[in-house]
Amino acid sequence: MEKEAKAIPKRIVIKPGDVFCTEFDNRFKCYFQFIVKDSESLYGAVIRVFKTHYPIDYVPVIADIVKDDVAFITHTFIRFGLWDNVWYKVGKSLDTGTEALDNVVFGLAQEDRFTADNKLEKVNPLENWWVWKVNQPHIEIGRLPENFHDIIEPGSVKAYNEIRSRMEYGYYKYSGVEYDIIKRHPRPEADSYTKREHEGATYYYQFKGEYVVREVAMAVNEAVRLTPDNPVSGRYHLYTRPFGDINWLYDEFITAEEFNQVWDSSKSTTDAN
């Protein structure tokens, strides 16, 4: 029996100025625009992602979309998202906002560098930053100066799932040593769910925007629920620092369902105590 031939994706012409849409189930959709190719970053497409979450039934008006505030600028390979039906082209505009690229600095913390005698050595990546602007050479600067901390954009070419993550939540979820320096900032309305081990206990967090609104601390035969209205229970205190103060690892992000299961089960444990 002959195998069914795999359908060849329809080839879509991609040019600077093109605007694309990606939908999030039946909740909302987001738009981004292809600005330019970056010859200094694998010739990845530089895109500007717009801030607004539009209703799922919104009919795009390109002139209005490109006037929206920009949430972030990054690199990706647009065609991969088209092939996998992650986003689709909705139109184009001559207004690409390229003047803003003068203020965008990309950076990478590298764990390898060449010595004076051209040998590759391992180094502390936080002491080995490279920065650049679009289509300009990378510059080795060592430790990232503090005045770059709030403006630097991670410079790697992002997979489409990471683009969608930042559209939805305001940050990338992939693990990276650079997040010891660059702070992740959630969208104000975003619910983020995380867990981590610390000093013999497992902590589960629900953040609303930057701050925790529910927390469960679990240890052997012990489960404590904390909220801003009840921030202390025995030796446990509600986590009150901003979301980005922790360099969350990819496997520390959990689903709302996992968090709620722990929250609900901890109630009976707390009551029993």
C-alpha positions as CSV (number, residue, x, y, z in Angstrom):
1,M,0.0,0.0,0.0
2,E,1.5,3.3,-1.0
3,K,2.0,6.0,1.6
4,E,-0.1,9.1,1.3
5,A,2.0,11.9,0.1
6,K,2.5,14.7,2.6
7,A,0.8,18.0,1.5
8,I,3.3,20.6,0.5
9,P,2.5,23.9,2.3
10,K,1.4,26.7,0.0
11,R,4.2,29.1,-0.5
12,I,3.4,32.5,0.8
13,V,5.6,35.5,-0.1
14,I,7.0,37.2,3.0
15,K,8.3,40.7,2.7
16,P,9.0,43.5,5.2
17,G,5.8,45.3,6.2
18,D,3.7,42.1,6.2
19,V,1.4,41.7,9.2
20,F,0.6,38.4,10.8
21,C,-2.0,37.1,13.3
22,T,-1.9,34.3,15.8
23,E,-4.9,33.2,17.7
24,F,-5.1,31.8,21.3
25,D,-8.0,29.3,21.3
26,N,-11.2,31.2,21.3
27,R,-9.9,33.8,23.8
28,F,-8.1,36.5,21.8
29,K,-5.6,37.1,19.0
30,C,-2.4,39.1,18.6
31,Y,-0.6,40.7,15.7
32,F,3.0,41.2,14.7
33,Q,4.8,42.8,11.8
34,F,7.9,41.7,9.9
35,I,10.3,44.7,9.9
36,V,13.7,43.6,8.4
37,K,16.2,40.7,8.2
38,D,19.1,40.8,10.7
39,S,22.3,39.7,8.9
40,E,24.0,39.5,12.4
41,S,21.5,36.9,13.8
42,L,21.2,34.0,11.4
43,Y,19.3,36.3,9.0
44,G,16.3,35.9,11.3
45,A,13.3,38.1,10.7
46,V,13.1,41.0,13.1
47,I,9.5,41.4,14.1
48,R,7.6,43.9,16.3
49,V,4.8,42.4,18.3
50,F,1.9,44.6,19.2
51,K,0.6,44.9,22.7
52,T,-3.1,44.7,22.3
53,H,-5.0,41.4,22.8
54,Y,-7.9,41.7,20.3
55,P,-11.2,39.8,20.6
56,I,-11.3,36.7,18.6
57,D,-13.9,38.1,16.2
58,Y,-12.0,41.3,15.5
59,V,-11.7,42.1,11.8
60,P,-8.2,43.5,11.3
61,V,-7.7,47.1,10.2
62,I,-4.0,47.1,9.4
63,A,-3.6,50.9,9.7
64,D,-4.9,50.7,13.3
65,I,-2.8,47.6,14.2
66,V,0.5,49.1,13.2
67,K,-0.2,52.2,15.3
68,D,-0.6,50.1,18.5
69,D,2.1,50.2,21.2
70,V,4.9,47.7,20.7
71,A,5.1,45.0,23.3
72,F,8.6,43.7,22.2
73,I,10.9,43.3,19.2
74,T,12.6,40.0,18.6
75,H,13.9,37.5,16.0
76,T,12.1,34.5,14.6
77,F,11.7,32.4,11.4
78,I,8.3,33.4,10.2
79,R,7.9,30.6,7.6
80,F,8.1,27.9,10.3
81,G,5.0,29.4,12.0
82,L,3.2,29.5,8.6
83,W,4.0,25.9,7.8
84,D,2.6,24.8,11.2
85,N,-0.4,27.0,11.1
86,V,0.7,28.9,14.2
87,W,0.1,32.3,12.5
88,Y,-1.2,33.6,9.2
89,K,-0.7,36.7,7.0
90,V,-3.5,39.3,7.2
91,G,-2.0,42.2,5.2
92,K,0.9,44.7,5.0
93,S,1.8,48.3,5.8
94,L,4.5,50.6,4.6
95,D,4.7,51.8,8.2
96,T,7.2,49.4,9.7
97,G,8.5,51.5,12.6
98,T,12.1,50.9,11.6
99,E,13.2,54.1,13.3
100,A,12.6,52.4,16.7
101,L,15.4,49.9,15.9
102,D,18.0,52.5,16.7
103,N,16.9,52.1,20.4
104,V,16.8,48.3,20.4
105,V,19.9,46.5,21.7
106,F,20.1,42.7,21.5
107,G,22.4,40.6,23.7
108,L,23.6,37.1,24.3
109,A,25.5,35.7,27.3
110,Q,27.9,33.2,25.9
111,E,29.6,30.4,27.8
112,D,32.4,30.0,25.2
113,R,35.1,32.5,24.0
114,F,38.4,32.4,22.2
115,T,41.6,33.1,24.0
116,A,44.4,35.3,22.7
117,D,46.0,32.2,21.1
118,N,42.7,31.3,19.4
119,K,41.6,28.4,21.7
120,L,38.0,27.9,22.8
121,E,37.5,28.1,26.6
122,K,34.6,27.9,28.9
123,V,33.7,31.0,30.9
124,N,31.0,32.4,33.1
125,P,28.4,33.5,30.6
126,L,27.4,36.5,32.8
127,E,30.9,37.8,32.3
128,N,30.8,37.3,28.6
129,W,28.0,39.3,27.0
130,W,27.9,40.2,23.3
131,V,25.5,43.0,22.2
132,W,24.5,44.4,18.9
133,K,21.9,46.4,17.0
134,V,20.1,45.1,13.9
135,N,22.5,44.6,11.0
136,Q,25.5,45.8,13.0
137,P,28.4,43.7,14.2
138,H,28.3,42.0,17.6
139,I,30.4,43.7,20.3
140,E,32.0,41.8,23.1
141,I,31.5,43.8,26.3
142,G,32.2,41.3,29.1
143,R,29.8,42.0,32.0
144,L,26.6,43.7,31.0
145,P,26.6,47.3,32.3
146,E,23.7,48.2,34.6
147,N,22.3,50.8,32.2
148,F,21.6,47.9,29.7
149,H,19.7,45.7,32.2
150,D,16.3,47.2,31.5
151,I,16.7,47.7,27.7
152,I,18.5,44.6,26.5
153,E,16.5,42.1,24.4
154,P,17.6,38.4,24.4
155,G,19.2,38.1,20.9
156,S,18.6,34.5,20.0
157,V,16.2,33.6,17.2
158,K,13.0,32.5,19.0
159,A,10.9,29.5,18.1
160,Y,7.2,30.3,17.5
161,N,6.1,28.7,20.8
162,E,8.3,31.2,22.7
163,I,6.9,34.1,20.6
164,R,3.4,33.0,21.6
165,S,4.4,32.6,25.2
166,R,5.6,36.2,25.4
167,M,2.5,37.4,23.6
168,E,0.3,35.7,26.1
169,Y,2.2,36.2,29.3
170,G,4.7,39.0,28.7
171,Y,7.8,36.8,29.0
172,Y,9.7,33.8,27.5
173,K,9.5,30.5,29.5
174,Y,12.8,29.0,28.2
175,S,15.6,28.5,30.7
176,G,18.5,30.9,30.4
177,V,21.3,32.2,32.6
178,E,20.7,35.7,31.2
179,Y,17.5,35.9,33.4
180,D,19.8,36.3,36.4
181,I,20.3,39.8,34.8
182,I,17.3,40.4,32.6
183,K,14.1,40.5,34.6
184,R,11.0,38.9,33.2
185,H,7.9,41.1,33.4
186,P,4.5,39.5,33.1
187,R,1.5,41.3,31.5
188,P,-0.5,42.9,34.3
189,E,-3.5,40.6,33.6
190,A,-1.5,37.4,33.2
191,D,-1.8,34.5,35.6
192,S,1.5,32.6,35.9
193,Y,1.8,29.4,37.8
194,T,5.2,28.1,39.0
195,K,6.7,25.7,41.6
196,R,10.1,25.3,43.1
197,E,12.0,23.4,45.8
198,H,13.5,25.3,48.6
199,E,14.9,24.1,52.0
200,G,13.0,20.8,52.1
201,A,9.6,22.2,51.0
202,T,7.9,22.6,47.6
203,Y,6.3,26.0,46.9
204,Y,3.5,26.5,44.4
205,Y,2.7,30.0,43.3
206,Q,0.0,31.8,41.4
207,F,1.1,35.2,40.2
208,K,-1.3,37.9,38.9
209,G,1.0,40.1,36.9
210,E,4.1,40.7,39.0
211,Y,2.9,39.4,42.4
212,V,1.7,36.3,44.1
213,V,-2.0,36.1,44.9
214,R,-2.0,32.4,46.1
215,E,0.7,30.2,47.4
216,V,1.0,26.7,48.8
217,A,3.9,25.6,50.8
218,M,4.2,21.8,51.1
219,A,6.5,19.7,53.3
220,V,6.2,16.2,54.9
221,N,2.8,16.0,56.5
222,E,2.3,19.7,56.1
223,A,0.5,22.0,53.6
224,V,0.0,25.7,54.1
225,R,-2.0,28.1,52.0
226,L,-1.0,31.7,51.9
227,T,-2.6,34.8,50.3
228,P,-2.1,38.6,50.6
229,D,-4.9,38.6,53.2
230,N,-3.3,35.7,55.1
231,P,0.4,36.1,54.4
232,V,1.9,34.3,57.4
233,S,1.4,30.8,58.8
234,G,3.9,29.4,61.2
235,R,7.3,29.4,59.6
236,Y,5.9,30.2,56.1
237,H,5.6,33.7,54.7
238,L,3.9,34.7,51.4
239,Y,6.4,35.5,48.6
240,T,6.2,39.2,48.0
241,R,8.9,40.0,45.6
242,P,8.3,40.6,41.8
243,F,8.0,37.7,39.5
244,G,11.2,38.5,37.6
245,D,13.4,38.4,40.8
246,I,13.6,34.6,40.3
247,N,15.3,33.1,37.3
248,W,12.5,30.5,36.7
249,L,13.6,27.4,34.8
250,Y,11.4,26.0,32.1
251,D,10.3,22.9,34.1
252,E,9.3,25.2,37.0
253,F,6.3,26.5,35.0
254,I,3.1,24.5,35.7
255,T,-0.5,24.7,34.5
256,A,-3.4,26.3,36.2
257,E,-4.9,22.8,36.6
258,E,-1.8,21.5,38.5
259,F,-1.8,24.5,40.8
260,N,-5.5,24.3,41.5
261,Q,-5.3,20.6,42.3
262,V,-2.6,21.3,44.8
263,W,-4.5,24.3,46.2
264,D,-7.7,22.3,46.6
265,S,-6.0,19.3,48.2
266,S,-4.0,21.5,50.6
267,K,-7.3,22.7,52.1
268,S,-8.2,19.4,53.6
269,T,-4.6,18.9,54.9
270,T,-4.7,22.4,56.5
271,D,-8.1,21.7,58.1
272,A,-6.9,18.4,59.5
273,N,-4.0,20.2,61.2
